[in-house]
């Protein structure tokens, strides 16, 4: 068993699980369907090829929130390509300045292929929507003989330097982790982002159980603590009396 980790950082991200029609919302963290779609695009897999996508969908998924970002709203207008008629006003939500570490647990051979594909993708990766390109390379590491939670614990903090400096008084930071429930774990939440089919005509997603925990990682921008010298205010009096 191995774990592939990804770094998801960009000016804007949008991970919709329930978005419909003219209101396109975003979750507070990347969805499994969004990450599987990113990996499939890197390999050049057609969205209608459900049989090839199935092994990717079977991977166990988790994500660590390194920098939660800020939710922003945008309004967009459009016109019909043929008639020129105005389309309904679209309301879209994004996460601004967010950073996540996503992880997928599974067969080492498959994850090795995915890691190589991310280094030379057939189609460029994007963070939930095509208008949201990553600001840094997506591929991070391939952890051999590892499990999901441990890999998310071992990865260094990926937040922006300015964000790490803003928390410089914390030598160790606590980060939220959302992991797909494993054997014996009780669900704390349900997400409808388990991809079943990406085919445009009948796109389908199942419910997925998610367990929320935390991990503690070192802050590389933490201010070193200075030792306070011992001071006895009566020492000078004792010396005089001696």
Buried (B, 14 or more C-beta within 10 A) or exposed (E): BBBBBBBBBBBBBBBBBEBEEEEBBBBBBBBBBBBBBBBBBBBEBEBEEBEEBEEBBEBBBBBBBBBBBEEEEEEEEEEEEEEEEEEEEBBBBBBEBBBBBBBBBBEBEBBBBBBBBBEEBEEEBBBBBEEBEBBEEBBBBBBEEBBBBBBBBBBEBBBBEEBBBEBEEBBEBEBBBBBBBBEEEEEEEEBEBBBBBBBEEEEEBEEBBBBEBEBEBEBEBBEEEEEEEEEEEEEEEEEEEE
